[in-house]
Amino acid sequence: MPAASCDSPLEDIEDIVSREDSKPHDRYFSRKSIVPKVRIRNTQKCLQEEDDPPNDSTIPGIQKIWIRTWGCSHNNSDGEYMAGQLAAYGYKITENPSEADLWLLNSCTVKNPAEDHFRNSIKKAQEEDKKVVLAGCVPQAQPRQDYLKGLSIIGVQQIDRVVEVVEETIKGHSVRLLGQKKSNGKRLGGARLDLPKIRKNPLIEIISINTGCLNACTYCKTKHARGNLASYPIDELVDRAKQSFQEGVCEIWLTSEDTGAYGRDIGTDLPTLLWKLVEVIPEGAMLRVGMTNPPYILEHLEEMAKILNHPRVYAFLHIPVQSASDSVLMEMKREYCVADFKQVVDFLKEKVPGITIATDIICGFPGETDQDFQDTMKLVEDYKFPSLFINQFYPRPGTPAAKMQQVPAHVKKQRTKDLSQLFHSYNPYDHKVLVPKNPMFMGKMVEVDIYESGKHFMKGQPVSNAKVYTPSISKPLAKGEVSGLTEEFRHVLENGSRTKGNMSAETLEEPLGSKIGVLWALQDGGLKTLSVGLLLLALLIAFFMKTSQ
C-alpha cells in the first residue's frame, strides 16, 4: 500500500516530517548562496502546464470515501459525525467500497470477532490498494499493534479533525491523533456536538451524553479506549436536540458507555438532563434512554420511573446484569449484586406499566461454575427478558480477565447455546407490530389492525381511512444529506474554499509544527494552494535561528 510507514507511532500531523528531512533552519540558511537567474519562458507551454496539473498530483477533497462502523450506538454516532464533516468539505461518501479511494474503518473492541472483522477489512483494503484511516476503540486502546503499523489513526476524542487526517493520508502520509480533549486541564466529553453529520436514519438522532465510565470491569477493553467519565454540559445536549428536531428528526437516542453515571463529574445527574430534554421534545416525537449499569440507576429509581412514564419517553431501559452469580460479579468487579439488579427491575416493572427491560449476559466468564450458570438461567426464566444480548466470553488482551483461569471453550459454547435456546422458548415480543413497507409511513404514526403474531413480531394492516400522524416539526433531511452545518461550515462551502477549521483549546497545546497547514481554494475550476501557516513558519525559523546561536 502506498502509505508511508515508520517504526514508531506518529502522534500528530507534525510527525510526517522524517528525521532525514531538512529542518526549517537548514532550508533558511541554504538560501543565502542562491543567485537568481533570468530565463526566457515559453508562454504557451507555461499556460498549458498551469491548466493541467501534474499526473501524479493529489488534490484532497475530491475523493470518494467508504465508511464502515462496528459496535455500539456511541460508535455509530462518531461515524455519522466523521461522514458529515468529510461530506461538508467536499468528499463524496459512498456505500460502494470498491469505488472508494479511501476506507475509513471505525472499530469496536468489545469482543474478539469484531476486531477480527476490523483486521480483515484492513487487509482487504491493502490488497485493493486503498488508502486507509482507522478510528474507534481498537486503535485508541492499542495503537502499537503490528497490524496497525504505518496506518493513519483518528482517536475517539479527535473525530473533529478527521478531515486533516484524511487529507494527509490521501497525500501518502501516516498520521495519528490520539490525544484527549481538555479545557482548563479538565477532560471533556469529546468533540463538539454541533459538528456536521450524516445520519444513517434521517429520522433518528443519536446523541452521546458522556464518554467513558466510573467502573473498572475486569473483562472490558472499551475502558482502555474511552477512559474515565466525562460528561457534556446539559445546555449543549439540549441545543443539539433542538437542532435535530428542526431537521425533521422524530426520535432521539441517548447513548454512552453508561448513561446512569451521566453528570457525576460536572455536578448534575441523568434525571436532571432528561427533564430538560423532555421540555423540548415536540408532541409525537420520542426519547430513548440508552444503557445504564445498576449501581447508578439505583439512586434515581423514583425519578426515572416518572420520566419513563412520560408520553414522549419510551418505556425502555437497557440494564446489563452479565451474571446472576454474586461471586462471578465480584470477579468481574461490577460493583453490584444480583439483589441490586432485581430491585431495579422489580421497581420499574411495578411503576412503569409495559416497560421493556433489556439486559446482557456473559456466558463462560473465568471461574463461572455450573451452579453459577444455572443461577443465570433461572434469572432469565423468571424475568423472561424481551431483549437479551447473549455473549460468549472472549478474553481481551490487556484486561485482568484475560489472565484468569479460563472456562474450556466447549463449555462456553454449550452454555451460550443453552441460554439461547431458553430465550427462544418464550415469546417476549407480543407487543411489537410490523406494517407493510410503505415509504409514506416512515417516521409517522398510523392505526393498524393486528392479524398475525410470532416470536419476535406482530403484523398489522393500516386501518382504511386512518389518519396518519406526523410527529416531525419540519421535513426530514434526505438520506445522505449533511446535518448540522454551522455558519462556519456554510461560509466555507459558499466561498468555495476549505480550511482545517478552528483548533480547540486542546489542539493549541500541541507542538507548534502541527499548525502549519494548507488552504485549498477552488476558484473558476483552478486549484490555488495558499499557505495558512506563514506566520507560524516565520516563528519556527526564528526559533531555530535562536537555538542555533
GUMIGU-752369 format. One record per residue (C-alpha): residue in three letters; z, y, x. Coordinates in pm, 1 decimal. Each point is the difference from the previous one (the first is absolute). Example, Ala and Ser with C-alpha at 12.3 -4.5 7.8 and 13.67 -1.06 7.14 Angstrom:
<recs>
resn|pz|py|px
ALA|780.0|-450.0|1230.0
SER|-66.0|344.0|137.0
</recs>
This chain:
<recs>
resn|pz|py|px
MET|0.0|0.0|0.0
PRO|-81.2|346.7|137.9
ALA|351.3|145.4|-33.5
ALA|171.8|87.1|326.5
SER|293.8|-215.9|102.3
CYS|296.0|46.7|227.9
ASP|293.6|-198.1|134.2
SER|271.4|215.2|-158.3
PRO|21.6|132.5|-356.3
LEU|-135.4|346.3|-70.7
GLU|250.5|205.5|-192.1
ASP|-211.3|301.2|-97.7
ILE|-341.0|163.3|26.4
GLU|69.2|146.3|342.3
ASP|16.1|-356.2|135.4
ILE|-378.3|-31.3|-20.2
VAL|-6.6|180.7|337.1
SER|13.8|-275.5|261.8
ARG|159.2|16.1|343.2
GLU|-344.9|17.2|163.7
ASP|-105.8|310.3|-196.0
SER|12.5|332.4|177.1
LYS|285.3|223.4|-105.0
PRO|-46.2|354.6|-140.5
HIS|140.3|135.1|327.5
ASP|-268.2|-185.5|201.5
ARG|-282.8|105.1|-230.7
TYR|110.1|363.3|8.8
PHE|8.8|31.8|378.8
SER|-317.6|-203.8|55.7
ARG|-195.0|273.9|-179.6
LYS|77.2|258.8|271.6
SER|-278.6|-133.7|224.6
ILE|-262.2|-17.6|-273.7
VAL|-290.2|244.9|40.0
PRO|-198.6|73.8|-319.4
LYS|-373.8|-71.1|23.0
VAL|-283.0|138.5|-211.1
ARG|-268.3|-231.5|-125.9
ILE|-297.2|40.4|-229.8
ARG|55.0|-169.5|-335.6
ASN|-264.8|-177.7|-202.1
THR|69.2|179.8|-329.9
GLN|-182.3|-250.3|-221.6
LYS|166.4|-301.6|162.8
CYS|342.2|168.5|-20.8
LEU|-33.9|73.1|-370.1
GLN|-93.7|-362.5|-67.2
GLU|300.1|-127.0|197.4
GLU|231.9|226.9|-199.1
ASP|-139.3|-127.6|-330.5
ASP|24.3|-368.1|97.8
PRO|342.2|-110.9|125.3
PRO|6.8|-267.7|273.7
ASN|-47.3|-356.0|-118.5
ASP|344.4|-99.1|127.6
SER|182.6|297.5|-153.6
THR|275.5|-65.8|-254.2
ILE|68.5|239.2|-284.9
PRO|336.6|-76.3|-165.3
GLY|23.7|55.1|-373.6
ILE|-321.1|-167.8|-113.5
GLN|93.2|-366.8|43.9
LYS|82.0|-260.3|-264.9
ILE|354.4|-138.2|-1.2
TRP|132.9|-318.3|-158.2
ILE|373.7|-8.7|-74.2
ARG|190.8|-325.4|-55.2
THR|368.3|8.9|-102.1
TRP|246.8|-287.2|-15.2
GLY|351.3|0.2|-142.7
CYS|221.3|211.7|-222.9
SER|-54.3|305.4|-218.6
HIS|127.5|223.6|280.2
ASN|-274.2|-131.7|227.9
ASN|-258.2|44.6|-276.0
SER|108.9|361.4|-43.3
ASP|-42.4|57.2|374.9
GLY|-348.4|-149.3|-21.7
GLU|-91.1|231.8|-287.4
TYR|115.8|303.3|198.4
MET|-199.9|-101.2|307.5
ALA|-312.4|-58.1|-210.0
GLY|38.7|340.4|-165.3
GLN|33.2|190.9|324.9
LEU|-298.5|-173.5|157.9
ALA|-215.5|60.3|-308.1
ALA|108.0|365.0|-17.6
TYR|-119.8|49.3|357.2
GLY|-342.7|-149.1|-66.8
TYR|31.1|-370.5|76.4
LYS|-138.5|-239.5|-259.5
ILE|244.8|-262.8|-123.6
THR|-189.8|-321.6|-69.4
GLU|102.5|-323.8|-170.1
ASN|-255.4|-192.8|206.3
PRO|146.9|-94.9|341.1
SER|-336.1|-102.0|144.2
GLU|-149.8|348.1|-42.6
ALA|304.3|180.2|140.1
ASP|2.0|155.5|347.5
LEU|378.5|-21.6|25.2
TRP|263.9|-228.9|-151.5
LEU|341.0|146.0|-79.7
LEU|236.8|-296.9|-33.5
ASN|333.9|81.0|-166.8
SER|235.2|-291.8|68.1
CYS|311.7|-166.9|-144.1
THR|265.9|-166.5|216.7
VAL|212.2|-169.1|-269.3
LYS|-141.1|-352.3|45.7
ASN|-202.6|-190.1|259.1
PRO|-304.3|-60.7|-226.8
ALA|-46.9|375.1|-55.1
GLU|0.6|63.4|375.2
ASP|-235.7|-295.0|54.6
HIS|-251.1|158.7|-242.0
PHE|41.8|329.4|185.7
ARG|-59.7|-163.3|339.7
ASN|-305.5|-187.4|-127.7
SER|-145.3|323.5|-140.4
ILE|36.9|166.2|340.5
LYS|-182.9|-291.0|162.7
LYS|-278.6|16.4|-257.8
ALA|-39.0|375.0|48.0
GLN|-35.0|-48.5|374.7
GLU|-255.2|-276.5|-50.0
GLU|-203.7|232.0|-221.6
ASP|29.5|284.8|252.5
LYS|192.0|226.0|-239.1
LYS|229.3|281.3|107.4
VAL|358.4|-81.1|-99.5
VAL|308.7|205.8|-91.1
LEU|322.4|-184.9|-77.5
ALA|274.0|119.3|-233.9
GLY|301.5|-131.3|-188.9
CYS|314.3|-185.8|97.2
VAL|-136.5|-259.8|245.6
PRO|-113.4|235.9|280.3
GLN|287.9|241.2|-72.1
ALA|255.5|-277.6|51.3
GLN|-169.5|-170.5|297.0
PRO|-268.1|223.2|157.0
ARG|0.0|-193.9|328.6
GLN|-131.3|-328.1|-138.8
ASP|-292.0|-133.7|202.6
TYR|-245.9|-5.6|-290.4
LEU|61.4|374.0|-58.0
LYS|-76.3|97.5|359.4
GLY|-257.5|275.7|37.2
LEU|-15.5|76.7|-373.6
SER|83.7|327.2|-173.5
ILE|317.4|8.2|-212.1
ILE|118.9|244.6|-264.5
GLY|374.8|-29.5|-63.3
VAL|156.6|-27.0|-345.8
GLN|137.8|355.7|26.5
GLN|-317.5|143.8|153.2
ILE|-251.0|-64.2|-279.3
ASP|-60.6|374.7|-33.5
ARG|-176.3|-20.1|339.8
VAL|-235.3|-283.3|-87.2
VAL|-305.9|225.2|34.7
GLU|86.4|73.6|364.0
VAL|40.4|-366.4|82.9
VAL|-322.0|-99.5|-175.3
GLU|-196.4|275.9|175.8
GLU|118.3|-103.1|344.5
THR|-57.4|-368.1|-73.4
ILE|-356.9|69.2|-109.7
LYS|-52.2|177.3|333.2
GLY|108.3|-317.0|177.2
HIS|358.5|95.5|80.2
SER|318.0|-194.3|-65.6
VAL|275.9|208.0|-158.4
ARG|351.6|-84.3|-117.1
LEU|226.1|219.2|-215.7
LEU|331.9|-174.3|-64.7
GLY|252.8|284.6|-14.2
GLN|242.7|91.2|-278.2
LYS|-14.7|307.9|-221.7
LYS|299.1|225.4|63.3
SER|124.6|341.9|-106.9
ASN|289.2|159.3|185.9
GLY|66.7|-335.8|160.1
LYS|25.1|-180.7|-336.4
ARG|-240.6|-279.9|-85.8
LEU|-225.1|70.6|-298.4
GLY|-131.0|-231.8|-270.3
GLY|-347.3|8.4|151.0
ALA|-321.5|198.9|-31.2
ARG|-34.8|276.3|-258.5
LEU|-35.8|-112.8|-360.7
ASP|-266.0|261.5|-82.7
LEU|-265.8|-152.0|226.4
PRO|-336.3|-103.6|-150.3
LYS|-20.4|-361.1|-116.4
ILE|-236.7|-235.4|-179.0
ARG|181.8|-204.2|-263.8
LYS|-113.4|-360.2|-33.9
ASN|72.5|43.0|-368.7
PRO|-61.9|360.7|-112.1
LEU|253.8|-49.3|-280.0
ILE|292.3|-100.1|227.5
GLU|175.1|215.9|258.4
ILE|215.6|-182.6|257.2
ILE|270.9|225.7|144.1
SER|212.8|-106.3|296.1
ILE|340.4|158.1|-61.5
ASN|149.8|-105.9|333.9
THR|-76.1|-210.3|304.2
GLY|221.3|-252.4|173.5
CYS|329.7|-137.1|-126.2
LEU|373.4|-26.8|71.9
ASN|5.7|-377.2|48.0
ALA|-48.7|-223.5|303.8
CYS|-122.4|-325.1|-157.3
THR|-31.4|-267.1|266.1
TYR|-344.3|-118.9|-118.1
CYS|-161.3|342.2|-45.6
LYS|-269.1|131.5|232.6
THR|-80.2|301.5|-219.0
LYS|321.1|167.1|117.7
HIS|-145.0|7.0|352.0
ALA|-296.0|199.9|-132.1
ARG|145.7|223.4|-272.3
GLY|343.4|55.0|157.2
ASN|307.7|145.9|-166.4
LEU|6.9|181.9|-331.7
ALA|-179.7|334.3|-21.2
SER|-52.0|155.7|-344.3
TYR|-238.6|264.5|-129.7
PRO|159.0|302.2|-173.9
ILE|3.9|-12.9|-380.6
ASP|-208.6|314.3|-41.8
GLU|-283.5|-141.7|213.3
LEU|-4.2|-321.5|-202.5
VAL|0.0|187.1|-331.4
ASP|-284.8|223.8|120.3
ARG|-203.4|-306.1|96.4
ALA|56.4|-151.2|-344.7
LYS|-106.8|322.3|-173.8
GLN|-317.2|17.6|208.3
SER|-80.8|-362.2|-83.3
PHE|29.9|57.3|-374.3
GLN|-230.9|300.9|30.2
GLU|-258.1|-237.7|150.7
GLY|6.6|-234.6|-299.8
VAL|255.6|-251.7|125.5
CYS|191.7|-168.6|-282.4
GLU|231.4|-223.5|203.7
ILE|226.8|72.6|298.7
TRP|127.5|-279.0|226.1
LEU|298.4|82.8|220.3
THR|8.1|-210.1|314.8
SER|193.5|-43.6|323.6
GLU|170.9|-270.6|201.5
ASP|305.4|56.3|-224.2
THR|-17.1|252.6|-284.4
GLY|368.9|-51.7|-81.4
ALA|100.8|151.1|334.9
TYR|-202.5|316.0|-67.5
GLY|172.0|327.8|84.8
ARG|303.3|-133.0|186.5
ASP|-122.3|174.7|314.4
ILE|-59.9|336.6|-172.6
GLY|297.2|22.2|-233.8
THR|-152.1|-119.1|-327.6
ASP|-76.6|-329.7|-178.3
LEU|-262.9|-190.9|-197.3
PRO|117.5|88.0|-355.7
THR|-8.9|371.8|84.6
LEU|-360.7|-35.0|116.5
LEU|-100.3|-206.2|-304.3
TRP|139.3|249.9|-251.2
LYS|-193.0|279.9|174.5
LEU|-321.4|-204.8|-15.8
VAL|48.8|-89.0|-366.4
GLU|-0.3|370.8|-80.1
VAL|-360.6|39.4|121.5
ILE|-152.4|-323.7|-136.3
PRO|-245.5|80.1|-282.8
GLU|40.1|-177.5|-333.0
GLY|-154.5|-345.4|18.0
ALA|-4.9|-11.2|381.0
MET|237.3|-241.1|172.0
LEU|224.5|-31.1|304.8
ARG|60.7|-331.5|183.5
VAL|291.6|-38.8|243.7
GLY|-59.1|-222.8|302.2
MET|215.6|-250.2|186.3
THR|373.1|60.0|46.3
ASN|256.1|-217.1|175.7
PRO|316.6|-95.8|-195.5
PRO|262.5|190.0|208.3
TYR|-139.6|346.0|-72.8
ILE|-88.0|-40.3|-365.4
LEU|353.0|-124.7|-78.3
GLU|133.8|354.9|35.4
HIS|-243.7|139.0|-257.8
LEU|-17.5|-269.5|-270.1
GLU|97.9|226.2|-291.6
GLU|-248.5|273.4|91.2
MET|-275.4|-248.5|83.0
ALA|40.2|-165.0|-340.4
LYS|-42.2|338.0|-170.0
ILE|-309.0|77.3|206.9
LEU|-160.0|-340.8|-57.1
ASN|48.1|51.0|-375.0
HIS|-197.3|325.4|11.3
PRO|-330.5|-25.1|-191.5
ARG|-196.2|124.7|301.1
VAL|156.1|-246.4|248.8
TYR|-94.8|-367.7|18.0
ALA|288.8|-237.9|-75.3
PHE|-65.1|-175.0|329.6
LEU|190.9|-41.0|324.9
HIS|-71.4|-207.1|310.8
ILE|329.7|-125.7|149.2
PRO|-41.5|-258.8|280.3
VAL|271.7|-266.9|11.2
GLN|-160.9|-211.1|279.7
SER|253.6|-284.1|-46.5
ALA|272.3|-108.6|-242.8
SER|219.4|-119.1|288.3
ASP|262.4|240.7|135.5
SER|-1.8|-175.1|337.8
VAL|-376.9|46.4|31.0
LEU|26.8|363.9|-110.0
MET|262.3|50.7|269.7
GLU|-232.4|-143.5|265.6
MET|-272.7|230.1|-132.3
LYS|240.3|298.7|21.9
ARG|-94.2|101.9|-353.4
GLU|333.2|183.5|-58.6
TYR|58.2|-137.0|-352.2
CYS|97.8|-326.4|-161.5
VAL|-157.0|-193.2|-286.9
ALA|262.9|139.2|-239.6
ASP|-117.8|354.6|79.8
PHE|-358.5|-90.6|-86.1
LYS|105.5|-165.8|-326.0
GLN|208.5|303.8|-93.2
VAL|-301.3|229.2|38.8
VAL|-234.4|-227.8|-195.8
ASP|249.4|-77.3|-278.1
PHE|85.8|366.1|-49.0
LEU|-361.7|114.4|-15.3
LYS|-105.3|-283.6|-233.0
GLU|282.4|100.2|-233.9
LYS|-56.5|376.6|9.9
VAL|-383.2|7.2|22.9
PRO|-153.8|-218.0|-273.8
GLY|-312.9|-184.1|112.0
ILE|37.9|95.6|366.9
THR|-209.2|-191.4|253.5
ILE|191.8|-96.9|314.1
ALA|-212.5|-108.7|296.2
THR|154.0|-164.7|304.8
ASP|-85.3|-159.6|336.0
ILE|113.2|-332.7|146.3
ILE|-38.2|-131.2|354.0
CYS|-26.7|-379.7|25.8
GLY|124.2|-171.6|315.0
PHE|189.8|279.6|174.0
PRO|171.7|-132.2|317.2
GLY|315.4|-189.0|-91.2
GLU|-88.0|-38.1|-368.8
THR|139.1|-334.5|-122.0
ASP|-118.8|-209.6|-291.4
GLN|295.1|127.6|-201.7
ASP|-86.1|362.2|86.7
PHE|-350.1|-57.0|-130.7
GLN|122.8|-172.7|-315.5
ASP|218.6|306.1|-71.3
THR|-310.8|215.0|25.7
MET|-191.7|-231.6|-233.8
LYS|280.8|25.5|-256.1
LEU|-4.6|381.3|18.7
VAL|-371.1|2.4|-83.6
GLU|46.6|-255.4|-275.7
ASP|281.6|203.3|-156.9
TYR|-170.9|340.0|11.6
LYS|-364.9|-108.3|-30.2
PHE|-123.4|304.8|189.7
PRO|-335.8|108.4|-147.9
SER|-117.9|119.5|342.3
LEU|99.7|-210.7|300.9
PHE|-127.7|45.4|355.6
ILE|44.6|-331.5|181.0
ASN|-22.1|14.5|378.9
GLN|16.2|-283.0|249.0
PHE|203.5|118.3|297.9
TYR|-198.6|99.8|309.0
PRO|188.6|95.1|318.8
ARG|-126.2|341.6|106.2
PRO|-2.1|69.2|376.3
GLY|280.8|224.4|118.1
THR|226.5|-58.8|-300.2
PRO|343.4|-169.3|23.2
ALA|-105.6|-263.8|-253.8
ALA|-277.3|-116.0|233.6
LYS|266.6|-114.5|247.3
MET|200.5|-197.7|-258.2
GLN|-23.6|-374.2|-56.2
GLN|-306.9|-42.0|-221.0
VAL|-34.2|-212.6|-311.0
PRO|-272.5|-264.5|55.7
ALA|-343.3|114.6|-113.5
HIS|-49.1|-285.3|-248.2
VAL|334.8|83.3|-163.9
LYS|-94.0|367.8|-37.2
LYS|-332.6|-95.5|-155.7
GLN|162.4|-240.8|-244.5
ARG|260.3|255.5|-109.3
THR|-272.0|259.4|-50.8
LYS|-194.6|-249.8|-210.6
ASP|306.2|-96.5|-207.1
LEU|87.7|360.9|-76.6
SER|-361.3|77.2|-92.4
GLN|-4.6|-292.4|-242.4
LEU|320.6|123.7|-160.1
PHE|-147.0|345.7|-44.9
HIS|-311.0|-141.2|-166.9
SER|209.3|-215.2|-233.8
TYR|101.2|290.5|-222.1
ASN|-196.9|272.1|-174.3
PRO|129.1|343.5|102.8
TYR|-298.3|211.3|-102.2
ASP|9.0|-26.4|-376.8
HIS|7.3|380.9|-20.3
LYS|-312.3|65.3|206.7
VAL|-333.2|83.9|-163.3
LEU|-355.9|-16.6|120.0
VAL|-271.3|190.2|-187.9
PRO|-379.2|-21.0|40.1
LYS|-126.2|172.1|312.1
ASN|-131.6|321.3|-147.4
PRO|-31.8|306.6|227.6
MET|102.3|230.4|-283.8
PHE|345.3|-164.7|-9.7
MET|81.9|73.6|367.8
GLY|309.9|217.2|23.8
LYS|43.1|6.7|-377.7
MET|227.5|-152.9|-262.8
VAL|-146.0|-195.7|-289.7
GLU|146.7|-210.2|-283.9
VAL|-98.8|-368.5|14.1
ASP|31.8|-323.5|-198.4
ILE|127.9|-287.3|218.8
TYR|-196.5|-323.0|-46.7
GLU|82.8|-216.7|305.5
SER|283.8|-50.2|250.5
GLY|33.3|-185.1|331.4
LYS|221.2|-36.7|305.6
HIS|-76.4|342.3|143.9
PHE|-153.5|191.8|-290.8
MET|-63.2|70.4|-364.8
LYS|-345.5|98.1|-120.5
GLY|-58.4|272.4|-254.3
GLN|-292.8|145.5|-191.9
PRO|-0.8|375.4|-68.5
VAL|68.4|75.7|-366.1
SER|-307.2|136.8|-174.1
ASN|10.4|377.3|-48.2
ALA|318.3|13.3|209.1
LYS|71.6|330.6|170.3
VAL|-47.0|-7.0|377.9
TYR|268.1|213.7|162.7
THR|-67.6|169.8|333.5
PRO|316.8|88.0|198.6
SER|-181.0|183.6|280.8
ILE|28.1|378.6|-20.9
SER|-335.5|41.8|175.5
LYS|-306.0|-208.9|80.6
PRO|74.0|-259.9|271.3
LEU|-179.6|26.6|332.1
ALA|-298.5|-225.5|49.7
LYS|52.8|-315.2|203.8
GLY|-25.5|94.6|367.9
GLU|48.3|371.9|-65.5
VAL|233.8|180.6|238.4
SER|333.1|105.4|-151.3
GLY|236.5|274.3|107.7
LEU|-238.6|227.6|187.4
THR|218.3|292.5|105.4
GLU|-132.5|351.3|60.8
GLU|3.6|-79.0|371.2
PHE|-238.9|-293.1|-41.6
ARG|-213.3|177.0|-262.3
HIS|-50.2|292.5|240.2
VAL|-114.0|-240.7|270.8
LEU|-245.5|-176.9|-229.4
GLU|-140.8|316.6|-157.0
ASN|-66.1|152.5|342.1
GLY|-168.8|-314.9|128.2
SER|237.8|-42.3|288.5
ARG|250.6|-255.7|115.9
THR|320.7|57.6|189.2
LYS|283.1|-219.0|109.1
GLY|228.1|166.4|-254.5
ASN|346.5|144.4|32.6
MET|232.6|-165.5|245.8
SER|344.7|-87.9|-129.6
ALA|322.7|100.7|168.8
GLU|17.3|-351.2|141.7
THR|-350.0|34.6|146.5
LEU|83.0|324.8|173.4
GLU|269.4|-181.0|197.6
GLU|-263.3|-224.3|160.3
PRO|-161.9|62.0|341.4
LEU|-220.1|307.1|10.2
GLY|-311.8|-197.4|90.6
SER|-15.5|-153.2|-344.9
LYS|-87.7|337.9|-150.1
ILE|-332.4|44.2|181.3
GLY|-248.0|-72.1|-273.3
VAL|-351.4|63.4|-123.7
LEU|-113.8|173.0|-318.0
TRP|-317.6|-145.4|-145.2
ALA|-195.7|247.3|-212.4
LEU|-304.6|-112.1|-197.0
GLN|-219.2|304.0|-66.4
ASP|-361.3|-9.6|-120.8
GLY|-25.6|-364.2|99.7
GLY|82.4|70.3|364.7
LEU|307.5|-112.1|186.2
LYS|202.5|254.9|191.0
THR|293.2|-103.2|216.0
LEU|267.1|265.1|36.6
SER|318.2|-34.0|201.3
VAL|316.7|69.0|-194.2
GLY|212.6|-65.1|304.7
LEU|-117.2|276.7|234.8
LEU|333.9|175.9|1.9
LEU|183.1|-326.2|59.4
LEU|-245.1|-91.9|274.1
ALA|67.1|333.3|168.5
LEU|371.4|-68.5|-21.2
LEU|-54.6|-342.3|155.4
ILE|-201.0|149.2|285.5
ALA|271.8|257.1|58.4
PHE|258.7|-276.1|-2.2
PHE|-185.5|-209.4|258.5
MET|-61.5|307.3|217.0
LYS|370.5|77.9|-10.2
THR|106.1|-355.3|83.2
SER|-247.1|-19.7|289.3
GLN|149.9|300.4|172.8
</recs>
